[in-house]
């Protein structure tokens, strides 16, 4: 096998030199959130370990119950030929193998070691961030990305990864600086757009956020379905805060749902947006039914607790009560069989009560929803997902409090949110209803200059 380098300068060992193009499509496509990452499958006949491990990783990103089985032949081939590869490639193979085998602590440790020894292996770095994100470890995400500076400082996608790490650690000024630097290096950097959307939503910069996302949306071409639907989902959140409901529904129909309906992330974007619309008092018509048809195939997945909770709520909101109850039973059974300490704790102590609370809310059992979600919410970061994504569960809990008549508690939770989001028409409207119910003066609507 003759050595050469990938597009980031990392030496690669290939049986077939023609595989270099497909491998670079994976490396570049993965860090740029572009659909061409799948092109590595075009080189699947090449037994080179780095090619086979990349194919295995691609299958694992399906986040489905059968993903490890589909990845298995590729990772077995990679392991069989691993002695022929470089030490960097062997570590990447071992990390993907750990992922396929469900050993995420080992996978993360290997990606962290890779970042120290080979800071320009940004595909490994981004994969490590993915695992840390799914375990709620945002400081780990940031620490991992910082390892690549200054070795890869000229790569815009590194600064996008840094931006999201800073944002998830609540270091918003640093996040914005990194995101804007990434965009200055490459205007088409959708992960940096995404990180900046998080910053602006958190800081209550609603109009600015909507304008910014609209201004860069022309670059959201040739992306993987998660990235394009998720950035439009973020744009929908800005519009939802402004009570622009017809526009949100139109975005749902044209950009958020329907790109790759079979994909987990497209499904949870749909569940989350429909749920938020309903919580804002919007009639979403028959839209739940189509989503539920796809969620009904997820009852035995249990890839991530964050995903399972949204599958369950979507099924319940669609009136698929029996399927939702079956999923709840499967979640409890899955939680009981976990052996890795952190995974067991998260499934049993966070996911199970949250699942009970979500099902209760969907069925109108407000007291149980308040109780069970109240148990889970303080530890919800442990299930993964971003602040913006997990906010759905807080909104559901707040709705349950209100419907259960716990108006004083609602006011105590809601008013600080209104204070922090003075441009949010949605929150101001909600607060007005709460104050009326409590016999208090309705706060004056915040008016910003046009």
C-alpha positions in Angstrom: 0.0 0.0 0.0 1.3 3.4 -1.0 1.0 6.3 1.5 -0.3 9.7 0.6 -2.2 12.5 2.5 -5.9 13.5 2.8 -6.9 17.0 2.1 -6.1 18.1 5.7 -2.5 16.8 5.4 -3.0 13.6 7.4 -1.1 10.6 5.9 -3.4 7.9 4.6 -2.6 4.3 3.6 -4.6 3.0 0.7 -4.7 -0.2 -1.3 -6.4 1.6 -4.2 -5.2 5.2 -4.8 -8.5 5.9 -6.6 -10.1 5.8 -3.1 -8.5 9.0 -2.1 -11.2 11.1 -3.7 -14.0 9.2 -1.9 -12.1 9.4 1.4 -11.6 13.1 1.1 -15.3 13.5 0.3 -16.0 11.8 3.7 -13.5 13.9 5.6 -14.4 17.2 4.0 -18.1 16.4 3.8 -18.4 15.3 7.4 -16.7 18.4 8.8 -18.6 20.7 6.4 -22.0 18.9 7.0 -22.2 18.1 3.3 -24.0 15.2 1.7 -20.9 14.2 -0.2 -19.7 12.4 2.9 -21.7 9.4 1.7 -19.4 9.1 -1.4 -16.9 7.1 0.7 -19.3 4.1 0.1 -18.1 4.3 -3.5 -14.8 3.0 -2.3 -16.2 0.2 -0.2 -14.4 -2.4 -2.2 -11.1 -1.0 -1.0 -10.0 -3.0 2.1 -7.9 0.0 3.4 -8.7 0.3 7.2 -9.4 4.1 7.0 -11.8 3.6 4.2 -13.6 0.7 5.8 -13.8 2.6 9.2 -15.2 5.7 7.5 -17.9 3.5 5.8 -18.7 2.0 9.2 -19.1 5.4 10.7 -21.4 6.5 8.0 -23.7 3.6 8.7 -23.6 4.4 12.4 -24.8 7.9 11.7 -28.2 6.5 10.8 -28.8 6.4 14.6 -31.1 3.4 14.1 -31.4 0.0 15.8 -29.8 -1.8 12.8 -27.0 0.7 12.4 -24.4 -1.4 14.3 -25.3 -4.5 12.3 -25.0 -2.6 9.0 -21.6 -1.2 10.2 -20.2 -4.5 11.4 -18.9 -5.9 8.1 -17.0 -2.7 7.4 -15.4 -2.4 10.9 -14.5 -6.1 10.8 -12.7 -5.5 7.6 -10.9 -2.4 9.0 -9.8 -4.3 12.1 -8.5 -7.2 10.0 -6.3 -4.9 8.0 -5.4 -2.5 10.8 -1.8 -3.6 11.1 -1.2 -2.3 7.6 -2.3 1.2 8.6 -0.6 4.1 10.3 -0.9 4.6 14.1 -3.4 7.5 13.5 -5.5 5.4 11.2 -5.4 2.5 13.7 -6.7 4.8 16.4 -9.6 6.0 14.2 -10.5 2.4 13.4 -10.4 1.5 17.1 -12.6 4.5 18.0 -15.2 3.6 15.4 -15.1 -0.1 16.5 -15.8 1.0 20.1 -18.8 3.0 18.8 -20.1 0.1 16.9 -19.7 -2.1 20.0 -21.5 0.5 22.2 -18.4 1.4 24.2 -18.7 5.2 24.1 -16.3 6.0 26.9 -13.5 4.1 25.0 -14.5 5.8 21.7 -14.3 9.2 23.4 -11.0 8.5 25.0 -9.5 7.5 21.7 -10.8 10.6 19.9 -9.3 12.7 22.7 -6.0 11.0 22.3 -6.2 11.5 18.5 -6.8 15.2 19.0 -3.7 15.6 21.1 -1.5 13.6 18.8 -3.0 14.5 15.4 -4.8 17.8 15.8 -5.5 18.0 12.0 -7.6 14.9 12.1 -10.8 17.0 12.2 -13.0 14.1 11.2 -12.0 12.3 14.3 -12.4 15.5 16.3 -15.9 16.1 15.1 -16.9 12.5 15.7 -15.6 12.9 19.3 -17.6 16.0 19.7 -20.7 14.2 18.5 -20.3 11.5 21.2 -19.6 14.1 23.9 -22.7 16.1 22.8 -24.9 13.0 23.1 -23.6 12.5 26.7 -24.2 16.1 27.7 -20.5 16.9 28.1 -20.2 20.3 26.6 -16.9 21.2 28.3 -15.5 18.0 26.8 -16.7 19.2 23.3 -14.9 22.5 23.8 -11.7 21.0 25.2 -11.5 18.6 22.3 -11.8 21.4 19.7 -9.3 23.6 21.4 -6.7 20.8 20.9 -6.7 21.5 17.2 -5.6 25.1 17.7 -3.2 26.3 16.3 -2.5 23.3 14.1 -5.7 23.7 12.0 -6.4 27.4 12.6 -6.9 28.1 8.9 -9.8 25.5 8.6 -13.1 27.3 8.9 -15.0 24.2 10.1 -12.7 24.0 13.2 -13.9 27.4 14.2 -17.5 26.3 13.7 -16.8 23.3 16.0 -15.3 25.7 18.5 -18.2 28.1 18.3 -20.7 25.4 19.2 -18.5 24.2 22.1 -18.3 27.7 23.5 -22.0 28.2 23.1 -23.0 24.9 24.8 -20.7 26.0 27.7 -22.7 29.3 27.9 -19.6 31.3 26.9 -21.6 33.2 24.3 -19.2 36.0 23.4 -16.5 33.5 22.6 -19.0 31.5 20.7 -20.0 34.4 18.5 -16.4 35.4 17.9 -15.6 31.9 16.7 -18.7 31.6 14.6 -18.1 34.9 12.9 -14.4 34.0 12.3 -15.5 30.8 10.7 -18.0 32.6 8.4 -15.3 35.2 7.5 -13.1 32.3 6.4 -16.0 30.6 4.5 -19.4 32.1 4.2 -20.9 28.6 3.6 -20.2 27.3 7.0 -23.6 26.0 8.2 -22.4 24.7 11.6 -21.1 28.2 12.4 -24.5 29.6 11.2 -26.1 27.1 13.6 -23.9 28.1 16.5 -24.6 31.8 15.9 -28.4 31.1 15.8 -28.0 29.5 19.2 -26.2 32.5 20.6 -28.8 35.0 19.2 -31.8 32.9 20.5 -30.2 32.6 24.0 -29.5 36.3 24.1 -33.0 37.3 22.9 -31.8 38.8 19.6 -34.9 37.4 17.8 -35.2 39.8 14.9 -31.5 39.9 14.3 -31.3 36.1 14.4 -34.1 35.7 11.9 -32.5 38.2 9.6 -29.1 36.6 9.9 -30.4 33.1 9.1 -32.3 34.4 6.1 -29.2 36.2 4.9 -27.1 33.0 4.8 -29.8 30.5 3.8 -28.8 30.7 0.2 -25.6 28.8 1.1 -27.5 25.8 2.6 -27.0 23.7 -0.6 -25.7 20.2 -0.9 -25.8 19.7 2.8 -26.8 16.5 4.7 -30.4 16.5 5.5 -29.8 17.0 9.3 -27.9 20.3 8.7 -30.3 21.8 6.2 -33.5 20.9 8.1 -32.0 21.8 11.4 -30.9 25.3 10.3 -34.4 25.9 8.9 -35.7 24.6 12.2 -33.7 27.3 14.0 -35.1 29.9 11.7 -38.6 28.6 12.5 -37.8 29.1 16.2 -37.0 32.8 15.6 -40.3 33.2 13.7 -42.2 31.4 16.4 -41.1 33.8 19.0 -42.5 36.6 16.8 -45.9 34.8 16.5 -45.4 34.4 12.8 -47.3 31.2 12.8 -48.2 30.9 9.1 -44.6 31.3 8.1 -43.5 28.7 10.7 -46.0 26.2 9.3 -44.8 27.0 5.7 -41.2 26.4 6.8 -42.3 23.1 8.4 -43.9 21.9 5.2 -41.2 23.1 2.8 -37.9 22.8 4.7 -38.1 21.0 8.0 -40.2 17.9 7.3 -39.9 15.9 4.1 -36.2 16.0 3.1 -35.3 12.6 4.4 -38.3 11.4 6.4 -36.6 8.2 7.4 -33.8 9.9 9.2 -33.8 10.3 13.0 -32.8 13.9 13.1 -35.3 15.0 10.5 -38.0 13.2 12.6 -37.1 14.9 15.9 -36.9 18.3 14.2 -40.5 17.7 13.0 -41.7 16.5 16.4 -40.1 19.4 18.2 -41.5 22.1 15.9 -45.0 20.6 15.8 -45.0 20.4 19.6 -43.8 24.0 20.0 -46.5 25.2 17.6 -49.2 23.5 19.5 -47.8 24.8 22.8 -48.0 28.3 21.2 -51.7 27.7 20.5 -51.4 26.8 16.8 -53.6 24.2 15.1 -51.1 22.0 13.1 -53.9 20.1 11.4 -53.1 16.6 10.3 -49.4 17.0 10.3 -48.7 14.7 13.2 -50.0 11.6 11.3 -47.3 11.5 8.7 -44.5 11.9 11.3 -46.0 9.2 13.5 -46.0 6.7 10.6 -42.2 7.0 10.7 -41.9 7.2 14.5 -43.8 3.9 14.8 -40.8 2.1 13.3 -38.6 3.3 16.1 -40.1 1.5 19.1 -37.0 -0.8 19.6 -34.3 1.7 18.7 -33.0 3.0 22.0 -29.9 4.5 20.4 -30.1 7.7 22.5 -32.5 8.6 25.3 -32.8 12.1 23.7 -34.2 10.6 20.6 -36.5 8.1 22.3 -38.2 10.8 24.3 -39.2 12.7 21.2 -40.4 9.6 19.4 -42.6 8.8 22.4 -44.1 12.3 22.6 -44.7 12.5 18.8 -46.5 9.2 18.9 -48.6 10.3 21.8 -49.5 13.7 20.3 -50.5 11.9 17.1 -53.0 9.8 19.0 -50.9 6.6 18.7 -51.4 5.9 22.4 -50.7 2.1 22.2 -47.5 2.6 20.3 -46.4 5.3 22.8 -47.1 3.0 25.7 -45.2 0.2 24.1 -42.3 2.5 23.6 -42.4 3.5 27.2 -42.4 -0.1 28.3 -39.4 -0.7 26.0 -37.6 2.3 27.4 -38.1 0.9 31.0 -36.8 -2.5 29.9 -33.8 -1.1 28.1 -33.0 1.1 31.1 -33.0 -1.9 33.4 -30.4 -3.8 31.3 -27.8 -1.0 31.0 -24.4 -2.0 32.3 -22.2 1.0 31.8 -22.6 3.3 34.8 -23.3 6.6 33.2 -25.6 5.1 30.6 -27.6 3.2 33.2 -28.0 6.3 35.4 -29.2 8.5 32.5 -31.7 5.9 31.2 -33.1 5.0 34.6 -33.0 8.3 36.5 -33.6 10.8 33.8 -35.1 9.2 30.7 -37.7 7.0 32.4 -39.3 9.7 34.5 -39.2 12.1 31.6 -40.9 9.5 29.4 -43.7 9.1 32.0 -44.1 12.9 32.2 -44.3 13.3 28.4 -46.8 10.6 28.0 -48.9 12.0 30.8 -48.8 15.5 29.2 -49.9 14.2 25.9 -52.8 12.3 27.6 -53.9 15.3 29.7 -52.7 14.0 33.0 -51.3 17.3 34.1 -50.4 16.5 37.7 -48.3 13.4 36.7 -46.7 15.4 33.9 -45.7 18.1 36.4 -44.3 15.5 38.9 -42.4 13.3 36.5 -41.0 16.1 34.3 -40.1 18.0 37.5 -37.9 15.0 38.5 -36.1 14.9 35.2 -35.6 18.5 34.2 -32.8 19.4 36.6 -30.7 16.6 35.1 -31.9 16.8 31.5 -28.5 17.9 30.2 -27.4 14.3 30.8 -29.6 13.0 27.9 -27.7 15.1 25.4 -29.1 17.5 22.8 -28.6 21.2 22.8 -30.0 23.9 25.1 -32.4 24.9 22.4 -33.6 21.4 21.7 -34.1 20.5 25.4 -36.1 23.7 25.9 -39.0 21.7 24.4 -39.2 19.7 27.6 -39.2 22.8 29.7 -42.0 24.3 27.6 -44.1 21.1 28.1 -43.5 21.1 31.8 -44.5 24.8 32.0 -47.7 24.0 30.0 -48.5 21.2 32.5 -48.0 23.5 35.4 -50.4 26.0 33.9 -53.0 23.4 33.0 -52.8 22.0 36.5 -53.7 25.4 37.9 -50.3 26.1 39.5 -50.3 29.7 38.4 -47.9 31.1 41.1 -45.3 28.5 40.0 -45.9 29.4 36.4 -45.4 33.1 37.0 -42.2 32.5 39.0 -40.7 30.4 36.1 -42.1 32.4 33.2 -41.3 36.0 34.2 -37.5 35.6 34.2 -37.8 34.1 30.7 -39.8 37.1 29.6 -37.2 39.4 31.1 -34.4 37.6 29.2 -36.3 37.6 25.9 -37.9 41.1 25.6 -38.4 40.6 21.9 -40.5 37.4 22.3 -44.1 38.1 21.5 -44.9 34.5 22.4 -43.6 34.8 25.9 -45.1 38.2 26.5 -48.5 36.8 25.3 -48.2 33.9 27.6 -47.2 36.0 30.6 -50.2 38.3 30.0 -52.5 35.3 30.3 -50.8 34.2 33.5 -51.0 37.6 35.1 -54.7 37.9 34.2 -55.4 34.5 35.8 -53.5 35.6 39.0 -55.4 38.9 39.1 -52.3 40.9 38.6 -51.7 43.8 36.2 -50.7 42.7 32.7 -47.1 43.9 32.0 -46.8 46.4 29.3 -45.6 44.9 26.0 -42.0 45.7 25.3 -41.7 48.0 22.4 -38.4 48.2 20.5 -37.7 50.8 17.9 -38.4 49.6 14.3 
